[in-house]
Amino acid sequence: MRCPWRGSAVLTVHNFADRPAKADLDLDADREAGVAELFADQRYPRPDVAAGSVPVDGYGYRWFGFRG
């Protein structure tokens, strides 16, 4: 889910399954550099947003902030 607000946005990824999964992201190239992880259920490796997906553990979540 993506929520825009005042020139920025928050993107939330939640996994409701008990197995790890990858969330497919479709961000414009100019937004990739400014992505910052805001919250997560655990420490994950830095997301490679350019790869187009981010891993999330079973029942896990990750919140990202970015411009636009």
C-alpha positions as CSV (number, residue, x, y, z in Angstrom):
1,M,0.0,0.0,0.0
2,R,1.3,3.5,-0.9
3,C,0.2,6.6,0.9
4,P,1.3,10.0,-0.5
5,W,1.6,13.0,1.8
6,R,3.1,16.5,1.2
7,G,5.5,15.5,-1.6
8,S,6.6,12.3,0.1
9,A,5.1,8.8,0.4
10,V,5.1,5.8,2.7
11,L,5.0,2.3,1.1
12,T,4.0,-0.5,3.4
13,V,4.7,-4.2,2.8
14,H,3.0,-6.8,5.0
15,N,3.2,-10.6,4.7
16,F,0.1,-12.4,6.0
17,A,1.5,-15.8,5.3
18,D,3.7,-17.9,7.6
19,R,6.4,-18.4,5.0
20,P,8.9,-15.8,3.7
21,A,7.9,-13.9,0.6
22,K,9.2,-11.2,-1.8
23,A,7.1,-8.1,-2.5
24,D,7.4,-6.8,-6.1
25,L,7.9,-3.0,-6.2
26,D,7.4,-0.8,-9.2
27,L,9.1,2.5,-8.4
28,D,10.3,5.1,-10.9
29,A,14.1,5.2,-11.3
30,D,14.2,8.7,-9.8
31,R,12.6,7.5,-6.6
32,E,14.9,4.5,-6.0
33,A,17.8,6.5,-4.6
34,G,15.7,8.2,-1.9
35,V,14.1,5.1,-0.4
36,A,14.6,4.7,3.3
37,E,13.3,1.9,5.6
38,L,11.3,3.4,8.4
39,F,10.0,0.4,10.3
40,A,10.3,-3.4,10.1
41,D,9.5,-6.5,12.3
42,Q,13.2,-7.3,12.3
43,R,16.5,-6.2,10.8
44,Y,16.6,-6.9,7.1
45,P,19.5,-6.3,4.6
46,R,19.3,-3.0,2.9
47,P,16.6,-3.3,0.2
48,D,17.8,-3.4,-3.4
49,V,14.8,-1.5,-4.7
50,A,16.4,-1.4,-8.2
51,A,16.0,-5.2,-8.3
52,G,12.2,-4.7,-8.1
53,S,11.5,-6.7,-5.0
54,V,12.1,-6.8,-1.3
55,P,12.1,-9.9,1.0
56,V,9.8,-10.0,4.0
57,D,9.7,-12.8,6.6
58,G,6.6,-14.8,7.5
59,Y,4.0,-12.5,9.2
60,G,6.6,-9.8,8.7
61,Y,6.3,-6.2,7.7
62,R,8.4,-3.4,6.2
63,W,7.6,0.3,5.8
64,F,9.6,2.5,3.4
65,G,9.6,6.3,2.9
66,F,10.5,8.2,-0.2
67,R,10.0,11.4,-2.1
68,G,7.0,11.6,-4.4
